[in-house]
């Protein structure tokens, strides 16, 4: 698989690539991301990369631009609940205990709670709440955007530095996604994403 370069950036206005920086939704999302950045910068950077990857995959799938924006926004916000999680666990260079893992897993519900009742971002509650759904358990009952986020979220986690696991090459990450297609992930979305990252000279800029 040709290498798909993900170029980091410190630009906090990634959403402005879809809508003007003055847009209130953009500003609102950036406020959430800034809170997360203040608590755990690595998680905020991960969210930005996932937002960009979600945007690119949604566009490659031919989604309408408003749905592309929703996919990007959901990606940007998918881990905002980690702002309320013990950072020593997020950075632990070891396998977590069952109770510690349960605590970290609460970030999904916490993130959804942060968006619930939000007049601008409330429509993203379900994608944020369900981006860890397994395809073999929930299937197409899981919102499509959540299934898309699941794929790009894990790709970025595998191909980025983590304190608890070695960084995987693009090829190994692709093999892992392929292995889990139909079980953990929607196989149609896995195929579409792997086709996207295999395109010659593609630059996935996050």
LUMMARZA-805055 format. One line per field, with one value per residue (C-alpha): x, y, z; residue number from 1. Coordinates in Angstrom, 2 decimals. Layout:
N
u = (X  ...)
v = (Y  ...)
w = (Z  ...)
pos = (NUM  ...)
***
This chain:
206
u = (0.00  1.60  2.29  -0.50  1.10  -0.80  0.68  0.13  -1.00  -1.55  -4.29  -7.23  -9.64  -9.79  -13.58  -13.23  -12.09  -15.73  -17.45  -16.26  -14.33  -17.03  -19.65  -21.07  -20.92  -17.23  -16.57  -18.60  -16.69  -13.40  -14.41  -14.93  -11.63  -9.78  -11.11  -9.89  -6.54  -6.03  -6.57  -4.99  -3.36  -2.76  -6.48  -7.33  -4.80  -6.25  -9.75  -8.54  -6.97  -10.08  -12.25  -10.15  -10.09  -13.85  -14.32  -12.19  -13.84  -17.37  -16.47  -14.96  -18.23  -20.11  -22.05  -23.85  -21.75  -23.95  -23.41  -19.68  -19.68  -21.57  -19.04  -16.15  -17.80  -18.56  -14.94  -13.70  -15.92  -15.88  -13.45  -14.32  -15.48  -11.81  -11.61  -13.29  -11.09  -8.04  -5.11  -2.78  -4.91  -4.97  -1.16  -0.54  2.28  0.71  -2.43  -5.21  -7.04  -10.70  -11.85  -9.45  -10.63  -14.25  -13.36  -11.72  -14.64  -16.92  -15.59  -18.17  -21.15  -19.53  -18.96  -22.56  -23.75  -21.72  -23.61  -27.07  -29.43  -26.94  -28.99  -26.08  -24.44  -27.20  -27.61  -24.13  -24.98  -25.65  -22.53  -20.40  -22.19  -22.01  -18.69  -17.43  -20.38  -19.28  -20.68  -21.28  -23.42  -25.33  -24.93  -26.66  -28.65  -25.60  -25.74  -23.71  -21.58  -20.72  -19.68  -17.50  -15.89  -15.13  -12.97  -10.95  -10.65  -8.92  -6.78  -5.44  -4.90  -2.89  -0.77  -0.02  2.36  0.70  2.22  0.63  1.31  3.81  2.91  1.79  2.80  0.05  0.23  -0.14  -2.93  -4.71  -4.31  -5.82  -8.81  -9.29  -9.10  -11.79  -14.10  -17.50  -16.86  -15.71  -16.21  -18.63  -16.93  -18.21  -16.66  -13.40  -13.12  -13.86  -11.28  -8.56  -9.21  -8.87  -5.53  -4.14  -4.65  -1.29  0.24  -2.69  -1.93  -4.27  -3.72  -5.10)
v = (0.00  3.35  5.60  8.05  11.04  12.70  16.11  17.56  21.14  23.59  25.41  25.57  26.61  23.36  23.60  26.89  24.90  23.90  27.06  30.62  31.15  33.58  30.84  30.23  26.44  26.66  28.85  26.59  23.49  25.29  26.17  22.47  21.57  24.26  22.87  19.41  20.82  22.52  19.20  16.74  18.18  14.79  13.99  17.35  16.77  13.32  14.82  17.31  14.56  12.39  15.34  15.88  12.18  11.93  14.90  13.30  9.91  11.38  13.42  10.39  8.55  11.29  12.62  15.97  18.83  19.29  15.62  16.01  18.88  16.78  13.96  16.38  17.97  14.60  13.59  16.78  16.24  12.45  12.40  15.67  13.64  12.89  16.40  14.86  11.73  11.22  12.10  9.71  6.91  8.45  8.54  5.26  3.33  0.00  -2.06  -0.63  -2.67  -3.47  -0.69  1.81  0.89  1.32  4.80  5.78  4.33  6.80  9.49  8.46  9.09  12.20  13.66  12.97  14.61  17.73  18.05  17.05  20.00  22.08  23.92  24.03  20.64  18.47  16.60  15.14  13.44  10.02  9.88  10.89  8.48  5.51  5.74  2.71  0.48  -2.84  -3.56  -7.25  -6.24  -3.20  -3.28  -0.53  0.38  2.47  5.89  5.95  8.87  6.97  3.95  6.20  7.82  4.36  3.52  6.74  6.99  3.63  4.29  7.50  5.87  3.04  5.27  7.97  7.81  6.38  5.82  2.37  0.84  0.96  3.06  0.90  1.48  2.39  -1.14  -2.82  -0.45  -1.20  -4.94  -4.54  -2.60  -5.24  -8.03  -6.36  -5.47  -7.04  -7.56  -4.34  -2.12  -1.61  -3.50  -1.09  1.86  -0.01  -0.80  2.83  4.15  1.74  2.67  6.32  5.91  3.79  6.49  7.50  10.68  11.20  13.50  13.17  16.55  16.95)
w = (0.00  -0.99  1.97  2.73  4.39  7.22  7.82  11.31  11.69  14.52  12.62  15.03  12.29  10.34  10.17  8.32  5.29  4.94  6.23  6.90  10.15  11.28  11.20  14.67  14.33  13.51  16.51  18.77  17.66  18.16  21.72  22.48  20.86  22.77  26.06  25.05  23.90  27.26  29.05  26.61  23.47  21.86  21.92  20.40  17.61  17.01  16.73  14.13  12.03  12.30  11.26  8.15  7.26  7.76  5.45  2.75  2.97  2.95  -0.11  -1.85  -1.20  -3.04  -0.06  -0.27  1.08  4.15  5.04  4.38  6.87  9.43  9.03  9.52  12.55  14.13  13.61  15.19  18.23  18.58  21.53  23.30  26.31  27.01  28.47  31.53  31.70  33.92  31.64  33.45  32.01  28.53  28.60  30.42  28.65  29.59  29.21  31.36  33.97  33.36  35.71  34.15  30.66  31.78  33.05  29.76  27.78  29.54  27.21  24.61  26.89  28.33  24.87  23.89  27.12  26.28  22.99  24.18  24.09  22.12  19.50  17.04  17.59  19.04  15.74  16.30  19.60  18.06  15.87  18.88  21.22  18.86  17.03  19.00  18.01  16.53  13.08  13.85  16.85  15.59  11.81  9.83  12.93  13.87  12.14  8.93  10.12  13.31  11.23  9.07  12.13  13.53  10.52  10.30  14.10  14.37  11.29  12.80  16.20  14.64  12.40  15.00  18.00  21.13  24.58  24.88  21.43  18.60  15.57  12.65  9.04  6.58  5.16  8.55  9.57  6.30  6.88  10.36  9.03  6.35  8.93  11.06  8.15  8.72  12.43  14.07  11.03  8.14  5.27  2.62  4.42  5.02  1.32  0.39  2.85  1.77  -1.85  -0.84  0.93  -1.89  -4.52  -6.00  -4.60  -2.23  0.68  3.65  5.25  8.76)
pos = (1  2  3  4  5  6  7  8  9  10  11  12  13  14  15  16  17  18  19  20  21  22  23  24  25  26  27  28  29  30  31  32  33  34  35  36  37  38  39  40  41  42  43  44  45  46  47  48  49  50  51  52  53  54  55  56  57  58  59  60  61  62  63  64  65  66  67  68  69  70  71  72  73  74  75  76  77  78  79  80  81  82  83  84  85  86  87  88  89  90  91  92  93  94  95  96  97  98  99  100  101  102  103  104  105  106  107  108  109  110  111  112  113  114  115  116  117  118  119  120  121  122  123  124  125  126  127  128  129  130  131  132  133  134  135  136  137  138  139  140  141  142  143  144  145  146  147  148  149  150  151  152  153  154  155  156  157  158  159  160  161  162  163  164  165  166  167  168  169  170  171  172  173  174  175  176  177  178  179  180  181  182  183  184  185  186  187  188  189  190  191  192  193  194  195  196  197  198  199  200  201  202  203  204  205  206)
***
